[in-house]
Amino acid sequence: MKVVKVYVHLLNEGTTVLRPVPSLEIGNNWYLLQETKDYDPDDEEWEFLPGAVVFCEPENHEGGEVLVARYTVSKDVDVGVRRPCEIRAFS
C-alpha cells in the first residue's frame, strides 16, 4: 500500500485547522490513518483518530490541492468491495 498525506480537521481549535497525517491508500478514495510521532490526544482532538479508515476528497488549500478526510466507516465494512445498488424514484 502507498503512503500518502491526508488532512484531518482538529476540533475545538476556534478556527479551521487541518492536521497532515500519514495514511495508507486502500483504494477508491479510502485511507487508513496512521499515528504521527507527535500525536498527543491530550493536546489535539482529531476529528478521526489514528487507525480509522476514512473517505477523502480533494480540496484546495493554500494554493494547492490536498486530500481531506470527510467521513469514516465501522470496522465491519469492507471498503474494497463494490456492491450493486438499486435506485428508486419517489413521488
C-alpha positions in Angstrom: 0.0 0.0 0.0 1.1 3.5 -0.8 1.6 6.1 2.0 0.1 9.5 1.3 -0.7 12.6 3.3 -4.3 13.1 4.4 -5.5 16.1 6.3 -7.8 15.7 9.3 -9.7 18.5 10.9 -8.8 19.4 14.5 -11.8 20.0 16.7 -12.2 22.8 19.3 -9.4 25.0 18.0 -11.5 28.1 17.5 -10.7 28.2 13.8 -10.3 25.8 10.9 -7.2 23.7 11.5 -6.1 20.7 9.3 -3.5 18.2 10.6 -1.4 16.3 8.0 -1.5 12.6 8.8 0.4 9.8 7.0 -2.1 7.4 5.7 -2.1 4.1 3.8 -4.0 4.3 0.5 -6.6 1.5 0.5 -8.3 2.4 -2.8 -11.4 4.1 -4.1 -10.6 7.3 -2.0 -10.3 5.3 1.2 -7.3 5.7 3.5 -6.1 4.2 6.8 -4.9 6.9 9.2 -1.6 6.3 10.8 -0.4 7.7 14.1 2.1 10.5 13.9 5.3 10.6 16.1 4.0 13.6 18.0 0.3 12.5 18.3 -1.0 13.6 21.7 -4.8 13.1 22.3 -4.5 15.4 25.3 -3.1 18.2 23.1 -5.1 17.8 19.9 -8.6 16.5 19.3 -8.7 14.9 15.8 -12.0 14.5 14.0 -10.9 11.0 13.1 -8.4 9.0 15.3 -5.3 7.1 14.1 -6.4 3.7 12.9 -9.6 5.0 11.4 -10.5 4.2 7.8 -11.6 7.4 6.2 -13.1 8.6 2.9 -11.2 11.6 1.5 -12.0 14.3 -1.1 -9.5 16.7 -2.6 -9.8 20.4 -1.6 -7.8 23.5 -2.5 -5.9 24.9 0.5 -3.1 27.5 0.4 -2.7 27.3 -3.3 -2.6 23.5 -3.6 -4.9 20.5 -3.6 -4.9 18.3 -0.6 -6.8 15.2 0.5 -9.2 15.9 3.4 -10.8 13.2 5.5 -14.6 13.5 5.2 -16.1 10.5 7.0 -15.3 7.1 8.4 -16.9 3.6 8.4 -17.1 1.0 11.0 -14.5 -1.7 11.1 -17.2 -4.2 9.9 -17.4 -2.6 6.4 -15.3 -3.9 3.6 -14.4 -0.7 1.6 -12.8 -2.7 -1.2 -16.0 -4.4 -2.3 -18.4 -2.8 -4.7 -22.0 -3.8 -4.3 -24.8 -3.2 -6.7 -27.5 -0.8 -5.5 -31.0 -0.1 -6.6 -32.1 3.5 -7.3 -35.8 4.2 -6.9 -37.7 7.4 -7.7 -40.2 8.5 -5.1 -43.2 10.8 -5.9 
